[in-house]
Amino acid sequence: MKNKLEEIRKQRGIKQEELATALEVSRQTIGSLENGRYNPSILLAFKIALFFDKTIEEIFIYEEEKPC
Amino acid sequence: MLKNRSFYIVLLTIGICCIGISIIFNDAMMKPVVGSLLGIGAGLIGMSLANLVMKQLELNNPALEKQSQIDFHDERNTMIRNRAKAKAGDITQWLIMAIAYITILISAPLWVTLAVVIVFLIYHFIGIYLINKYQKEM
């Protein structure tokens, strides 16, 4: 799953630490989300969407896995 | 996450009592019990003192306490912790079986081998019980 979290966060001029504090998660979690190393739970995805006043689909892009 | 201070004070007291009892009953007949009590006592004292110091640091610095709570409840950290515990459990089960084979190779008494195999079986029964429990819950 891809996401536009870093792009949206930078557009709003928010630091990773500030976003982490607002969402009550660690800064490392924000970093991992932005790098695509970690996919959030549905609850965290909703919290992020609510924080930026956007829908989940506007931030997270679902990509179907290709069959091997 | 760190528990209440009183919890660690109780553990510290138990640790001191264990060491006290091991000193009072220190004779050749009670050597294995004394050794165990000393080990348990030292472990409890070390663990509870370290946690009490951390608790005091958090009391002096509320921001540190808030951050440690966030870090503990953070979903990624929780997932990492659970995955690490599961992996450690998987590795441990094979180590237990390796110990069982070693006890056979060194011709240890049968009860030792059986005890190790029973631990291995208990591990699997607990696993099956928890899978069933979580399947009902989720």
N, CA and C atoms of all chains as a GROMACS GRO file, in nm:
protein
  618
    1MET      N    1   0.085  -0.119   0.000
    1MET     CA    2   0.000   0.000   0.000
    1MET      C    3   0.089   0.124   0.000
    2LYS      N    4   0.058   0.214  -0.094
    2LYS     CA    5   0.133   0.340  -0.097
    2LYS      C    6   0.056   0.446  -0.018
    3ASN      N    7   0.124   0.556   0.012
    3ASN     CA    8   0.051   0.665   0.078
    3ASN      C    9   0.115   0.800   0.047
    4LYS      N   10   0.034   0.903   0.067
    4LYS     CA   11   0.081   1.039   0.039
    4LYS      C   12   0.105   1.116   0.169
    5LEU      N   13   0.131   1.041   0.274
    5LEU     CA   14   0.141   1.102   0.407
    5LEU      C   15   0.251   1.209   0.413
    6GLU      N   16   0.369   1.174   0.362
    6GLU     CA   17   0.483   1.267   0.369
    6GLU      C   18   0.451   1.395   0.290
    7GLU      N   19   0.393   1.374   0.173
    7GLU     CA   20   0.359   1.487   0.085
    7GLU      C   21   0.257   1.580   0.154
    8ILE      N   22   0.152   1.520   0.209
    8ILE     CA   23   0.047   1.600   0.275
    8ILE      C   24   0.102   1.669   0.399
    9ARG      N   25   0.184   1.595   0.476
    9ARG     CA   26   0.241   1.653   0.598
    9ARG      C   27   0.329   1.774   0.566
   10LYS      N   28   0.411   1.758   0.461
   10LYS     CA   29   0.500   1.870   0.424
   10LYS      C   30   0.423   1.989   0.369
   11GLN      N   31   0.314   1.959   0.296
   11GLN     CA   32   0.228   2.068   0.245
   11GLN      C   33   0.173   2.152   0.360
   12ARG      N   34   0.140   2.083   0.470
   12ARG     CA   35   0.083   2.152   0.586
   12ARG      C   36   0.192   2.211   0.678
   13GLY      N   37   0.316   2.183   0.646
   13GLY     CA   38   0.427   2.235   0.728
   13GLY      C   39   0.433   2.177   0.868
   14ILE      N   40   0.399   2.049   0.877
   14ILE     CA   41   0.400   1.982   1.008
   14ILE      C   42   0.521   1.891   1.017
   15LYS      N   43   0.588   1.893   1.134
   15LYS     CA   44   0.703   1.805   1.155
   15LYS      C   45   0.653   1.665   1.194
   16GLN      N   46   0.739   1.565   1.170
   16GLN     CA   47   0.703   1.427   1.207
   16GLN      C   48   0.669   1.418   1.356
   17GLU      N   49   0.749   1.487   1.438
   17GLU     CA   50   0.730   1.483   1.584
   17GLU      C   51   0.592   1.539   1.622
   18GLU      N   52   0.554   1.649   1.555
   18GLU     CA   53   0.425   1.712   1.586
   18GLU      C   54   0.310   1.620   1.546
   19LEU      N   55   0.323   1.557   1.429
   19LEU     CA   56   0.218   1.465   1.383
   19LEU      C   57   0.209   1.345   1.479
   20ALA      N   58   0.326   1.295   1.519
   20ALA     CA   59   0.330   1.180   1.611
   20ALA      C   60   0.261   1.215   1.742
   21THR      N   61   0.289   1.335   1.794
   21THR     CA   62   0.227   1.377   1.920
   21THR      C   63   0.075   1.390   1.905
   22ALA      N   64   0.033   1.448   1.793
   22ALA     CA   65  -0.112   1.467   1.770
   22ALA      C   66  -0.184   1.333   1.759
   23LEU      N   67  -0.117   1.236   1.696
   23LEU     CA   68  -0.181   1.104   1.674
   23LEU      C   69  -0.154   1.007   1.789
   24GLU      N   70  -0.072   1.050   1.884
   24GLU     CA   71  -0.032   0.966   1.999
   24GLU      C   72   0.034   0.836   1.954
   25VAL      N   73   0.126   0.850   1.859
   25VAL     CA   74   0.209   0.736   1.818
   25VAL      C   75   0.355   0.782   1.826
   26SER      N   76   0.448   0.688   1.808
   26SER     CA   77   0.588   0.728   1.814
   26SER      C   78   0.631   0.792   1.681
   27ARG      N   79   0.738   0.873   1.687
   27ARG     CA   80   0.788   0.938   1.566
   27ARG      C   81   0.834   0.833   1.464
   28GLN      N   82   0.889   0.722   1.516
   28GLN     CA   83   0.936   0.615   1.428
   28GLN      C   84   0.821   0.556   1.346
   29THR      N   85   0.702   0.551   1.407
   29THR     CA   86   0.585   0.498   1.334
   29THR      C   87   0.552   0.588   1.216
   30ILE      N   88   0.559   0.719   1.238
   30ILE     CA   89   0.532   0.814   1.128
   30ILE      C   90   0.636   0.792   1.017
   31GLY      N   91   0.762   0.780   1.057
   31GLY     CA   92   0.869   0.758   0.959
   31GLY      C   93   0.846   0.630   0.880
   32SER      N   94   0.808   0.523   0.950
   32SER     CA   95   0.785   0.394   0.883
   32SER      C   96   0.664   0.401   0.789
   33LEU      N   97   0.561   0.475   0.832
   33LEU     CA   98   0.443   0.490   0.746
   33LEU      C   99   0.481   0.564   0.618
   34GLU      N  100   0.559   0.671   0.636
   34GLU     CA  101   0.597   0.752   0.518
   34GLU      C  102   0.686   0.674   0.422
   35ASN      N  103   0.771   0.589   0.479
   35ASN     CA  104   0.860   0.509   0.392
   35ASN      C  105   0.790   0.389   0.331
   36GLY      N  106   0.668   0.361   0.375
   36GLY     CA  107   0.594   0.247   0.323
   36GLY      C  108   0.637   0.115   0.385
   37ARG      N  109   0.715   0.123   0.494
   37ARG     CA  110   0.760  -0.002   0.558
   37ARG      C  111   0.651  -0.060   0.647
   38TYR      N  112   0.556   0.024   0.688
   38TYR     CA  113   0.452  -0.021   0.781
   38TYR      C  114   0.316   0.029   0.733
   39ASN      N  115   0.219  -0.063   0.732
   39ASN     CA  116   0.081  -0.025   0.698
   39ASN      C  117   0.003  -0.004   0.827
   40PRO      N  118  -0.069   0.107   0.838
   40PRO     CA  119  -0.137   0.135   0.967
   40PRO      C  120  -0.261   0.048   0.986
   41SER      N  121  -0.304   0.038   1.111
   41SER     CA  122  -0.432  -0.027   1.138
   41SER      C  123  -0.541   0.065   1.085
   42ILE      N  124  -0.662   0.011   1.074
   42ILE     CA  125  -0.772   0.092   1.022
   42ILE      C  126  -0.798   0.211   1.116
   43LEU      N  127  -0.778   0.189   1.247
   43LEU     CA  128  -0.800   0.297   1.345
   43LEU      C  129  -0.702   0.411   1.324
   44LEU      N  130  -0.574   0.375   1.306
   44LEU     CA  131  -0.473   0.480   1.285
   44LEU      C  132  -0.495   0.549   1.150
   45ALA      N  133  -0.537   0.472   1.049
   45ALA     CA  134  -0.565   0.532   0.918
   45ALA      C  135  -0.677   0.635   0.932
   46PHE      N  136  -0.781   0.603   1.010
   46PHE     CA  137  -0.891   0.698   1.032
   46PHE      C  138  -0.842   0.821   1.108
   47LYS      N  139  -0.757   0.798   1.210
   47LYS     CA  140  -0.704   0.911   1.288
   47LYS      C  141  -0.625   1.006   1.199
   48ILE      N  142  -0.542   0.946   1.110
   48ILE     CA  143  -0.461   1.028   1.019
   48ILE      C  144  -0.552   1.107   0.925
   49ALA      N  145  -0.653   1.037   0.869
   49ALA     CA  146  -0.745   1.102   0.776
   49ALA      C  147  -0.820   1.216   0.844
   50LEU      N  148  -0.864   1.191   0.968
   50LEU     CA  149  -0.937   1.295   1.043
   50LEU      C  150  -0.846   1.413   1.072
   51PHE      N  151  -0.720   1.384   1.107
   51PHE     CA  152  -0.625   1.490   1.140
   51PHE      C  153  -0.605   1.584   1.022
   52PHE      N  154  -0.593   1.527   0.902
   52PHE     CA  155  -0.570   1.609   0.783
   52PHE      C  156  -0.700   1.651   0.715
   53ASP      N  157  -0.813   1.614   0.776
   53ASP     CA  158  -0.945   1.645   0.721
   53ASP      C  159  -0.958   1.594   0.577
   54LYS      N  160  -0.918   1.470   0.557
   54LYS     CA  161  -0.927   1.406   0.426
   54LYS      C  162  -0.988   1.268   0.444
   55THR      N  163  -1.019   1.201   0.332
   55THR     CA  164  -1.066   1.063   0.342
   55THR      C  165  -0.944   0.970   0.342
   56ILE      N  166  -0.965   0.848   0.389
   56ILE     CA  167  -0.854   0.751   0.391
   56ILE      C  168  -0.800   0.731   0.250
   57GLU      N  169  -0.892   0.722   0.151
   57GLU     CA  170  -0.849   0.697   0.012
   57GLU      C  171  -0.764   0.810  -0.045
   58GLU      N  172  -0.782   0.931   0.010
   58GLU     CA  173  -0.702   1.043  -0.039
   58GLU      C  174  -0.558   1.036   0.013
   59ILE      N  175  -0.537   0.960   0.117
   59ILE     CA  176  -0.402   0.948   0.176
   59ILE      C  177  -0.338   0.814   0.141
   60PHE      N  178  -0.416   0.707   0.155
   60PHE     CA  179  -0.362   0.572   0.133
   60PHE      C  180  -0.413   0.515   0.001
   61ILE      N  181  -0.321   0.460  -0.076
   61ILE     CA  182  -0.358   0.405  -0.207
   61ILE      C  183  -0.339   0.254  -0.204
   62TYR      N  184  -0.451   0.184  -0.219
   62TYR     CA  185  -0.445   0.038  -0.216
   62TYR      C  186  -0.398  -0.016  -0.351
   63GLU      N  187  -0.300  -0.103  -0.346
   63GLU     CA  188  -0.252  -0.167  -0.470
   63GLU      C  189  -0.270  -0.317  -0.456
   64GLU      N  190  -0.343  -0.376  -0.552
   64GLU     CA  191  -0.364  -0.522  -0.545
   64GLU      C  192  -0.233  -0.593  -0.568
   65GLU      N  193  -0.211  -0.698  -0.489
   65GLU     CA  194  -0.086  -0.775  -0.507
   65GLU      C  195  -0.093  -0.854  -0.635
   66LYS      N  196   0.020  -0.849  -0.711
   66LYS     CA  197   0.022  -0.925  -0.837
   66LYS      C  198   0.047  -1.072  -0.807
   67PRO      N  199  -0.028  -1.165  -0.877
   67PRO     CA  200   0.000  -1.307  -0.854
   67PRO      C  201   0.138  -1.347  -0.903
   68CYS      N  202   0.203  -1.437  -0.831
   68CYS     CA  203   0.340  -1.476  -0.869
   68CYS      C  204   0.340  -1.557  -0.998
   69MET      N  205   0.495  -0.163   2.993
   69MET     CA  206   0.480  -0.036   3.064
   69MET      C  207   0.510  -0.057   3.212
   70LEU      N  208   0.560   0.046   3.276
   70LEU     CA  209   0.593   0.033   3.417
   70LEU      C  210   0.467   0.024   3.502
   71LYS      N  211   0.470  -0.066   3.601
   71LYS     CA  212   0.356  -0.082   3.689
   71LYS      C  213   0.367   0.019   3.803
   72ASN      N  214   0.272   0.009   3.900
   72ASN     CA  215   0.272   0.099   4.015
   72ASN      C  216   0.400   0.084   4.096
   73ARG      N  217   0.436   0.192   4.168
   73ARG     CA  218   0.556   0.186   4.254
   73ARG      C  219   0.539   0.079   4.360
   74SER      N  220   0.413   0.069   4.414
   74SER     CA  221   0.389  -0.027   4.523
   74SER      C  222   0.419  -0.170   4.479
   75PHE      N  223   0.392  -0.201   4.350
   75PHE     CA  224   0.420  -0.335   4.296
   75PHE      C  225   0.569  -0.366   4.307
   76TYR      N  226   0.651  -0.267   4.269
   76TYR     CA  227   0.797  -0.289   4.273
   76TYR      C  228   0.850  -0.289   4.416
   77ILE      N  229   0.784  -0.211   4.504
   77ILE     CA  230   0.826  -0.211   4.645
   77ILE      C  231   0.798  -0.350   4.705
   78VAL      N  232   0.683  -0.410   4.669
   78VAL     CA  233   0.651  -0.545   4.717
   78VAL      C  234   0.756  -0.644   4.665
   79LEU      N  235   0.790  -0.632   4.535
   79LEU     CA  236   0.891  -0.722   4.477
   79LEU      C  237   1.026  -0.705   4.545
   80LEU      N  238   1.061  -0.579   4.573
   80LEU     CA  239   1.188  -0.550   4.641
   80LEU      C  240   1.190  -0.614   4.780
   81THR      N  241   1.077  -0.602   4.850
   81THR     CA  242   1.067  -0.661   4.985
   81THR      C  243   1.080  -0.814   4.976
   82ILE      N  244   1.012  -0.875   4.877
   82ILE     CA  245   1.021  -1.021   4.861
   82ILE      C  246   1.166  -1.060   4.833
   83GLY      N  247   1.233  -0.982   4.748
   83GLY     CA  248   1.373  -1.010   4.714
   83GLY      C  249   1.463  -1.004   4.837
   84ILE      N  250   1.443  -0.899   4.919
   84ILE     CA  251   1.523  -0.885   5.042
   84ILE      C  252   1.495  -1.002   5.137
   85CYS      N  253   1.364  -1.040   5.147
   85CYS     CA  254   1.327  -1.154   5.234
   85CYS      C  255   1.395  -1.282   5.184
   86CYS      N  256   1.396  -1.305   5.053
   86CYS     CA  257   1.459  -1.426   4.997
   86CYS      C  258   1.606  -1.431   5.037
   87ILE      N  259   1.676  -1.318   5.021
   87ILE     CA  260   1.819  -1.316   5.055
   87ILE      C  261   1.837  -1.334   5.206
   88GLY      N  262   1.749  -1.270   5.286
   88GLY     CA  263   1.756  -1.284   5.432
   88GLY      C  264   1.739  -1.429   5.473
   89ILE      N  265   1.637  -1.496   5.417
   89ILE     CA  266   1.611  -1.638   5.451
   89ILE      C  267   1.731  -1.724   5.409
   90SER      N  268   1.787  -1.694   5.290
   90SER     CA  269   1.900  -1.776   5.241
   90SER      C  270   2.022  -1.760   5.334
   91ILE      N  271   2.038  -1.640   5.394
   91ILE     CA  272   2.152  -1.619   5.487
   91ILE      C  273   2.126  -1.692   5.620
   92ILE      N  274   2.000  -1.682   5.668
   92ILE     CA  275   1.966  -1.745   5.797
   92ILE      C  276   1.980  -1.899   5.789
   93PHE      N  277   1.927  -1.959   5.678
   93PHE     CA  278   1.927  -2.106   5.667
   93PHE      C  279   2.045  -2.157   5.583
   94ASN      N  280   2.157  -2.090   5.592
   94ASN     CA  281   2.272  -2.128   5.509
   94ASN      C  282   2.348  -2.246   5.571
   95ASP      N  283   2.308  -2.368   5.535
   95ASP     CA  284   2.386  -2.485   5.576
   95ASP      C  285   2.392  -2.585   5.460
   96ALA      N  286   2.474  -2.688   5.474
   96ALA     CA  287   2.500  -2.781   5.364
   96ALA      C  288   2.373  -2.853   5.318
   97MET      N  289   2.284  -2.886   5.412
   97MET     CA  290   2.161  -2.960   5.378
   97MET      C  291   2.069  -2.878   5.287
   98MET      N  292   2.066  -2.748   5.311
   98MET     CA  293   1.971  -2.660   5.240
   98MET      C  294   2.036  -2.590   5.121
   99LYS      N  295   2.154  -2.638   5.080
   99LYS     CA  296   2.232  -2.566   4.978
   99LYS      C  297   2.152  -2.536   4.848
  100PRO      N  298   2.081  -2.635   4.789
  100PRO     CA  299   2.009  -2.603   4.665
  100PRO      C  300   1.901  -2.496   4.685
  101VAL      N  301   1.829  -2.506   4.800
  101VAL     CA  302   1.723  -2.408   4.827
  101VAL      C  303   1.784  -2.270   4.850
  102VAL      N  304   1.894  -2.267   4.926
  102VAL     CA  305   1.961  -2.140   4.956
  102VAL      C  306   2.010  -2.074   4.826
  103GLY      N  307   2.067  -2.155   4.738
  103GLY     CA  308   2.116  -2.104   4.608
  103GLY      C  309   2.002  -2.045   4.526
  104SER      N  310   1.890  -2.118   4.522
  104SER     CA  311   1.774  -2.070   4.445
  104SER      C  312   1.722  -1.940   4.504
  105LEU      N  313   1.711  -1.935   4.638
  105LEU     CA  314   1.659  -1.813   4.703
  105LEU      C  315   1.749  -1.693   4.677
  106LEU      N  316   1.881  -1.719   4.681
  106LEU     CA  317   1.977  -1.610   4.654
  106LEU      C  318   1.958  -1.557   4.512
  107GLY      N  319   1.945  -1.649   4.418
  107GLY     CA  320   1.927  -1.611   4.277
  107GLY      C  321   1.799  -1.532   4.258
  108ILE      N  322   1.689  -1.587   4.313
  108ILE     CA  323   1.558  -1.519   4.298
  108ILE      C  324   1.563  -1.381   4.365
  109GLY      N  325   1.619  -1.378   4.486
  109GLY     CA  326   1.628  -1.252   4.561
  109GLY      C  327   1.707  -1.146   4.486
  110ALA      N  328   1.825  -1.186   4.435
  110ALA     CA  329   1.909  -1.090   4.362
  110ALA      C  330   1.838  -1.039   4.238
  111GLY      N  331   1.771  -1.131   4.167
  111GLY     CA  332   1.697  -1.093   4.046
  111GLY      C  333   1.586  -0.995   4.078
  112LEU      N  334   1.509  -1.026   4.181
  112LEU     CA  335   1.396  -0.938   4.218
  112LEU      C  336   1.444  -0.801   4.262
  113ILE      N  337   1.553  -0.798   4.342
  113ILE     CA  338   1.606  -0.669   4.390
  113ILE      C  339   1.655  -0.585   4.271
  114GLY      N  340   1.729  -0.648   4.181
  114GLY     CA  341   1.782  -0.575   4.065
  114GLY      C  342   1.670  -0.520   3.979
  115MET      N  343   1.571  -0.606   3.948
  115MET     CA  344   1.462  -0.565   3.860
  115MET      C  345   1.378  -0.454   3.924
  116SER      N  346   1.343  -0.472   4.054
  116SER     CA  347   1.256  -0.373   4.116
  116SER      C  348   1.328  -0.240   4.138
  117LEU      N  349   1.458  -0.244   4.171
  117LEU     CA  350   1.533  -0.118   4.188
  117LEU      C  351   1.540  -0.042   4.056
  118ALA      N  352   1.570  -0.115   3.947
  118ALA     CA  353   1.580  -0.050   3.815
  118ALA      C  354   1.446   0.014   3.778
  119ASN      N  355   1.336  -0.057   3.802
  119ASN     CA  356   1.204  -0.003   3.768
  119ASN      C  357   1.165   0.113   3.859
  120LEU      N  358   1.204   0.106   3.987
  120LEU     CA  359   1.174   0.217   4.078
  120LEU      C  360   1.250   0.343   4.036
  121VAL      N  361   1.374   0.327   3.993
  121VAL     CA  362   1.453   0.442   3.945
  121VAL      C  363   1.386   0.502   3.822
  122MET      N  364   1.343   0.415   3.730
  122MET     CA  365   1.274   0.463   3.608
  122MET      C  366   1.146   0.537   3.644
  123LYS      N  367   1.072   0.480   3.742
  123LYS     CA  368   0.946   0.541   3.786
  123LYS      C  369   0.973   0.680   3.844
  124GLN      N  370   1.082   0.693   3.923
  124GLN     CA  371   1.118   0.820   3.983
  124GLN      C  372   1.155   0.922   3.875
  125LEU      N  373   1.230   0.876   3.774
  125LEU     CA  374   1.268   0.964   3.663
  125LEU      C  375   1.143   1.015   3.591
  126GLU      N  376   1.046   0.925   3.573
  126GLU     CA  377   0.922   0.964   3.506
  126GLU      C  378   0.842   1.064   3.590
  127LEU      N  379   0.845   1.044   3.723
  127LEU     CA  380   0.774   1.138   3.812
  127LEU      C  381   0.834   1.276   3.804
  128ASN      N  382   0.969   1.281   3.796
  128ASN     CA  383   1.038   1.411   3.789
  128ASN      C  384   1.022   1.476   3.652
  129ASN      N  385   0.992   1.394   3.551
  129ASN     CA  386   0.982   1.447   3.416
  129ASN      C  387   0.853   1.394   3.350
  130PRO      N  388   0.739   1.466   3.366
  130PRO     CA  389   0.611   1.416   3.312
  130PRO      C  390   0.616   1.392   3.161
  131ALA      N  391   0.697   1.472   3.089
  131ALA     CA  392   0.706   1.455   2.942
  131ALA      C  393   0.763   1.317   2.909
  132LEU      N  394   0.860   1.274   2.990
  132LEU     CA  395   0.921   1.142   2.970
  132LEU      C  396   0.818   1.032   2.993
  133GLU      N  397   0.734   1.052   3.096
  133GLU     CA  398   0.630   0.953   3.126
  133GLU      C  399   0.530   0.944   3.011
  134LYS      N  400   0.489   1.062   2.962
  134LYS     CA  401   0.392   1.067   2.850
  134LYS      C  402   0.451   0.995   2.728
  135GLN      N  403   0.581   1.024   2.700
  135GLN     CA  404   0.645   0.963   2.584
  135GLN      C  405   0.657   0.812   2.599
  136SER      N  406   0.689   0.768   2.722
  136SER     CA  407   0.705   0.623   2.741
  136SER      C  408   0.569   0.554   2.730
  137GLN      N  409   0.461   0.623   2.770
  137GLN     CA  410   0.326   0.566   2.753
  137GLN      C  411   0.290   0.558   2.605
  138ILE      N  412   0.323   0.665   2.530
  138ILE     CA  413   0.295   0.665   2.386
  138ILE      C  414   0.373   0.552   2.319
  139ASP      N  415   0.502   0.540   2.355
  139ASP     CA  416   0.586   0.435   2.295
  139ASP      C  417   0.532   0.296   2.327
  140PHE      N  418   0.480   0.278   2.449
  140PHE     CA  419   0.430   0.147   2.488
  140PHE      C  420   0.302   0.112   2.412
  141HIS      N  421   0.212   0.210   2.400
  141HIS     CA  422   0.083   0.182   2.336
  141HIS      C  423   0.088   0.197   2.184
  142ASP      N  424   0.199   0.247   2.130
  142ASP     CA  425   0.212   0.265   1.986
  142ASP      C  426   0.186   0.132   1.915
  143GLU      N  427   0.098   0.135   1.813
  143GLU     CA  428   0.056   0.008   1.751
  143GLU      C  429   0.171  -0.063   1.679
  144ARG      N  430   0.264   0.015   1.622
  144ARG     CA  431   0.377  -0.049   1.554
  144ARG      C  432   0.469  -0.117   1.656
  145ASN      N  433   0.494  -0.046   1.767
  145ASN     CA  434   0.577  -0.105   1.873
  145ASN      C  435   0.511  -0.231   1.929
  146THR      N  436   0.378  -0.225   1.947
  146THR     CA  437   0.305  -0.342   1.999
  146THR      C  438   0.319  -0.459   1.903
  147MET      N  439   0.306  -0.430   1.772
  147MET     CA  440   0.318  -0.537   1.672
  147MET      C  441   0.460  -0.596   1.673
  148ILE      N  442   0.560  -0.508   1.681
  148ILE     CA  443   0.699  -0.554   1.683
  148ILE      C  444   0.723  -0.642   1.806
  149ARG      N  445   0.672  -0.595   1.922
  149ARG     CA  446   0.689  -0.669   2.047
  149ARG      C  447   0.624  -0.807   2.038
  150ASN      N  448   0.499  -0.811   1.986
  150ASN     CA  449   0.428  -0.939   1.977
  150ASN      C  450   0.496  -1.033   1.878
  151ARG      N  451   0.545  -0.976   1.767
  151ARG     CA  452   0.613  -1.060   1.667
  151ARG      C  453   0.742  -1.117   1.724
  152ALA      N  454   0.815  -1.032   1.798
  152ALA     CA  455   0.942  -1.077   1.858
  152ALA      C  456   0.916  -1.187   1.961
  153LYS      N  457   0.809  -1.169   2.042
  153LYS     CA  458   0.776  -1.271   2.143
  153LYS      C  459   0.739  -1.402   2.075
  154ALA      N  460   0.660  -1.394   1.969
  154ALA     CA  461   0.618  -1.515   1.898
  154ALA      C  462   0.739  -1.587   1.839
  155LYS      N  463   0.830  -1.511   1.779
  155LYS     CA  464   0.949  -1.570   1.718
  155LYS      C  465   1.038  -1.633   1.826
  156ALA      N  466   1.052  -1.560   1.939
  156ALA     CA  467   1.133  -1.613   2.049
  156ALA      C  468   1.073  -1.743   2.101
  157GLY      N  469   0.938  -1.748   2.109
  157GLY     CA  470   0.870  -1.869   2.153
  157GLY      C  471   0.894  -1.985   2.058
  158ASP      N  472   0.888  -1.956   1.926
  158ASP     CA  473   0.913  -2.060   1.824
  158ASP      C  474   1.054  -2.117   1.838
  159ILE      N  475   1.150  -2.026   1.854
  159ILE     CA  476   1.290  -2.070   1.865
  159ILE      C  477   1.309  -2.151   1.994
  160THR      N  478   1.244  -2.104   2.102
  160THR     CA  479   1.259  -2.172   2.231
  160THR      C  480   1.208  -2.315   2.225
  161GLN      N  481   1.096  -2.337   2.152
  161GLN     CA  482   1.041  -2.474   2.148
  161GLN      C  483   1.142  -2.571   2.088
  162TRP      N  484   1.217  -2.526   1.985
  162TRP     CA  485   1.316  -2.616   1.924
  162TRP      C  486   1.438  -2.632   2.015
  163LEU      N  487   1.469  -2.527   2.091
  163LEU     CA  488   1.579  -2.538   2.189
  163LEU      C  489   1.543  -2.640   2.297
  164ILE      N  490   1.414  -2.639   2.336
  164ILE     CA  491   1.369  -2.736   2.438
  164ILE      C  492   1.386  -2.878   2.385
  165MET      N  493   1.349  -2.898   2.258
  165MET     CA  494   1.366  -3.032   2.199
  165MET      C  495   1.514  -3.069   2.190
  166ALA      N  496   1.598  -2.970   2.157
  166ALA     CA  497   1.743  -2.996   2.150
  166ALA      C  498   1.795  -3.039   2.288
  167ILE      N  499   1.744  -2.972   2.392
  167ILE     CA  500   1.785  -3.009   2.529
  167ILE      C  501   1.741  -3.152   2.560
  168ALA      N  502   1.620  -3.187   2.514
  168ALA     CA  503   1.570  -3.324   2.537
  168ALA      C  504   1.665  -3.426   2.474
  169TYR      N  505   1.711  -3.399   2.349
  169TYR     CA  506   1.804  -3.492   2.282
  169TYR      C  507   1.938  -3.497   2.356
  170ILE      N  508   1.982  -3.380   2.404
  170ILE     CA  509   2.110  -3.376   2.477
  170ILE      C  510   2.101  -3.462   2.604
  171THR      N  511   1.985  -3.453   2.672
  171THR     CA  512   1.970  -3.534   2.795
  171THR      C  513   1.977  -3.683   2.762
  172ILE      N  514   1.928  -3.722   2.642
  172ILE     CA  515   1.938  -3.863   2.601
  172ILE      C  516   2.084  -3.899   2.573
  173LEU      N  517   2.152  -3.807   2.499
  173LEU     CA  518   2.292  -3.833   2.461
  173LEU      C  519   2.385  -3.845   2.582
  174ILE      N  520   2.359  -3.764   2.684
  174ILE     CA  521   2.447  -3.769   2.802
  174ILE      C  522   2.398  -3.869   2.906
  175SER      N  523   2.299  -3.951   2.865
  175SER     CA  524   2.242  -4.055   2.953
  175SER      C  525   2.195  -3.998   3.087
  176ALA      N  526   2.124  -3.889   3.077
  176ALA     CA  527   2.066  -3.829   3.198
  176ALA      C  528   1.952  -3.917   3.247
  177PRO      N  529   1.913  -3.908   3.374
  177PRO     CA  530   1.800  -3.989   3.422
  177PRO      C  531   1.676  -3.966   3.336
  178LEU      N  532   1.595  -4.071   3.325
  178LEU     CA  533   1.476  -4.067   3.238
  178LEU      C  534   1.381  -3.953   3.275
  179TRP      N  535   1.369  -3.927   3.406
  179TRP     CA  536   1.275  -3.823   3.449
  179TRP      C  537   1.314  -3.685   3.395
  180VAL      N  538   1.446  -3.664   3.376
  180VAL     CA  539   1.491  -3.533   3.323
  180VAL      C  540   1.443  -3.518   3.178
  181THR      N  541   1.464  -3.623   3.098
  181THR     CA  542   1.419  -3.620   2.957
  181THR      C  543   1.267  -3.604   2.952
  182LEU      N  544   1.198  -3.680   3.034
  182LEU     CA  545   1.051  -3.672   3.033
  182LEU      C  546   1.003  -3.532   3.074
  183ALA      N  547   1.070  -3.473   3.173
  183ALA     CA  548   1.032  -3.338   3.218
  183ALA      C  549   1.047  -3.238   3.103
  184VAL      N  550   1.156  -3.250   3.028
  184VAL     CA  551   1.179  -3.158   2.916
  184VAL      C  552   1.074  -3.180   2.807
  185VAL      N  553   1.043  -3.306   2.778
  185VAL     CA  554   0.941  -3.336   2.676
  185VAL      C  555   0.804  -3.285   2.722
  186ILE      N  556   0.775  -3.297   2.852
  186ILE     CA  557   0.646  -3.246   2.904
  186ILE      C  558   0.638  -3.094   2.886
  187VAL      N  559   0.751  -3.025   2.909
  187VAL     CA  560   0.753  -2.878   2.888
  187VAL      C  561   0.720  -2.848   2.742
  188PHE      N  562   0.780  -2.926   2.650
  188PHE     CA  563   0.756  -2.909   2.505
  188PHE      C  564   0.607  -2.930   2.475
  189LEU      N  565   0.547  -3.035   2.534
  189LEU     CA  566   0.406  -3.063   2.510
  189LEU      C  567   0.317  -2.954   2.569
  190ILE      N  568   0.353  -2.907   2.689
  190ILE     CA  569   0.274  -2.800   2.752
  190ILE      C  570   0.274  -2.675   2.663
  191TYR      N  571   0.392  -2.645   2.605
  191TYR     CA  572   0.404  -2.530   2.514
  191TYR      C  573   0.301  -2.543   2.401
  192HIS      N  574   0.292  -2.664   2.343
  192HIS     CA  575   0.199  -2.685   2.232
  192HIS      C  576   0.054  -2.681   2.278
  193PHE      N  577   0.024  -2.737   2.395
  193PHE     CA  578  -0.114  -2.733   2.445
  193PHE      C  579  -0.156  -2.589   2.473
  194ILE      N  580  -0.066  -2.510   2.531
  194ILE     CA  581  -0.098  -2.368   2.556
  194ILE      C  582  -0.124  -2.298   2.423
  195GLY      N  583  -0.041  -2.329   2.322
  195GLY     CA  584  -0.059  -2.270   2.189
  195GLY      C  585  -0.196  -2.303   2.132
  196ILE      N  586  -0.237  -2.431   2.139
  196ILE     CA  587  -0.367  -2.474   2.085
  196ILE      C  588  -0.481  -2.406   2.162
  197TYR      N  589  -0.466  -2.400   2.296
  197TYR     CA  590  -0.569  -2.336   2.380
  197TYR      C  591  -0.585  -2.189   2.341
  198LEU      N  592  -0.471  -2.119   2.323
  198LEU     CA  593  -0.479  -1.975   2.292
  198LEU      C  594  -0.535  -1.951   2.153
  199ILE      N  595  -0.501  -2.041   2.056
  199ILE     CA  596  -0.558  -2.026   1.921
  199ILE      C  597  -0.710  -2.037   1.928
  200ASN      N  598  -0.760  -2.137   2.000
  200ASN     CA  599  -0.905  -2.156   2.014
  200ASN      C  600  -0.969  -2.036   2.084
  201LYS      N  601  -0.902  -1.988   2.190
  201LYS     CA  602  -0.955  -1.874   2.267
  201LYS      C  603  -0.967  -1.751   2.177
  202TYR      N  604  -0.859  -1.720   2.103
  202TYR     CA  605  -0.861  -1.600   2.018
  202TYR      C  606  -0.958  -1.614   1.902
  203GLN      N  607  -0.977  -1.740   1.852
  203GLN     CA  608  -1.073  -1.760   1.743
  203GLN      C  609  -1.215  -1.731   1.791
  204LYS      N  610  -1.243  -1.760   1.917
  204LYS     CA  611  -1.377  -1.730   1.972
  204LYS      C  612  -1.392  -1.580   1.997
  205GLU      N  613  -1.282  -1.517   2.038
  205GLU     CA  614  -1.288  -1.373   2.071
  205GLU      C  615  -1.297  -1.285   1.947
  206MET      N  616  -1.229  -1.326   1.839
  206MET     CA  617  -1.221  -1.238   1.720
  206MET      C  618  -1.316  -1.283   1.609
   0.00000   0.00000   0.00000
